[in-house]
Amino acid sequence: MIKNFKWLLLISLTFAACNNEDDNAGPVEVPITSGTASFSKYVALGDSFAAGYSDGALFKKGQENSYVNILSQQFALAGGGEFKTPYTNDNIGGLLLGGNVIATNRLYFNGSGPVQVSGTPTTVVTNKVAGPINNLGIPGAKSFHLVAPGYGNVAGVASGAANPYFARFASASGTTVLADALTQAPTFFSLWIGGNDVLTYATSGGIGVDRTGNFNPATYGSNDITDPTVFANVYTGLVNALTANGAKGVVANLPYVTTLPYFTTVPYNPVPLTAAVAAQLNGGYAAYNGGLQAMVTNGLLTAAEATRRTVKFAAGANAVVIVDSYLTNLSAFGVPSFRQATKEDLLVLTSRTFIGTLVGGNAAAVNGVSVPLADNWVLSKAEVAEVKVATDAYNVTIKAVADAKGLAFVDAKATMAQLSSSGIRFGNFHITAAYVTGGAFSLDGVHPSARGYALIANLFANSINAKYTATLRPVDLGLYPIQYPASIQ
């Protein structure tokens, strides 16, 4: 009995020693796999975010750091095949058509503000990039553009009937973005589209002049908000076609574009005044305010709206004066539609260099003060509401289609809300949606920085892992810059 006990003791000690050796070796690294998905042929459909647009332009380094390019590198570790991007020729940005520059150079931060890099673009629209192209992200594209024949026709670029970015690599003049994707028989796809369906309306202040640097979208789709029914039909058709042969994929919903730095950086009350200047301005608006009261007396305006429209300045910070087309139209009586902005109105980023400037050098004609800001400088409260209603409708469609088709789903709206409020922490870093300093967005205030794109790639990878039991690994956000220098090697 004692002899047997000695053998049992020896065996137990041996097992303990083996367990200690395993503990010292550290955790076993989980191999990177695609799970139930296959990444052998990956195509990415979308807009400027998929393309890697950043700092107001499309340029090579930005394209390399697009979220779909980062994602494709993770896919390659799990059996993914070649992923071809239609790279531009330089890091200047911009495009040439017939010797003319038709898109602006990228921005960089010179220490006090964003300025354009110098140099002439070398990327010529008519120099076609050979396909097949896996990254089908098209700057400026709305949902319906992905199924529009001729959207990549070089002959239509000069007139604005076609998109110059797609024209560089479209397989044929009459093809569609979707057709160029399906020709490749993808086994996996990503689709993030719909932002421009409201963004171009928002960045124009609701009137149709785009200010984000995208090429002439007013003529190849206009800046109107896409009807949610149209979006639903197009989106459903896109996903039906992409999944028809068994491909799996990942889709993302849409954040409120009004949470972007482009709309949250310039305060509604950026005008500092002394008591003397405020009194002088109040005298200038006395006739306007009096006209409002006359309209109330004659039953043409409610007292509540008159109060809302009354312009009054005081010593200290003051709200800008704006034109609001949603006010009761009293132009027949010589009363314009002026009011002062509130916290619920959003001034576009570009207004920061316009407010306070003089009209024709006249010191008495100050933009945003004695001269009201035109509609293109402000997204009013009513226009913000229109954007949100449409976005909510789009997101209902996206989630319903994702669920019906069993696709991985990324809640980009929730992430953007977090970036806009508390921010997101990773390691020793903190990333927010603050302009310039937050790290998530580039200098155009709309498109992500390289670090922001890496964050998006991780969100997509996490959703793919959860849906398809894949084991993709997140990238280290700290390895991606928040700003590009003036010169990129």
Buried (B, 14 or more C-beta within 10 A) or exposed (E): EEEEEEEEEEEEEEEEEEEEEEEEEEEEEEEBBBBEBBBBBBBBBBBBBBBBBBBBBBBBBBBBBBBBBBBBBBBBBBBBBEBBBBBBBBBBBBBBBEEEEBBBBBBBBEEEEBBBBEEEBEBBBEEBBEBBBBBBBBBBBBBBBBBBEBBBBBEBBBEBBBBBBBBBBBBEBEBBBBBBBBEBEBBBBBBBBBBBBBBBBBBBBBBBEBBBBBBBBBEBBEBBBBEBEEBBBBBBBBBEBBBEEEBBBBBBBBBBBBBBBBBBBBBBBBBEBEEEBBEBBBEEBEEBBEBBEBBBEEEBBEEEBBEBBBBEBEEEEBBBBBBBEEBEEBEEEEBBBBBBBEEEBBBBBBBBEBBBEEEEEEEEEBBBBBBBBEBBBBBBBBBBEBBBEBBBBBBEBBBEBBEEBEBBBBBBBEBBBBBBEEBBEBEEEEBBBBBBEBBBBBBBBBBBBBBBBBBBBBBBBBBBBEBBEBBBBBBEBEEBBBBBEEEBE
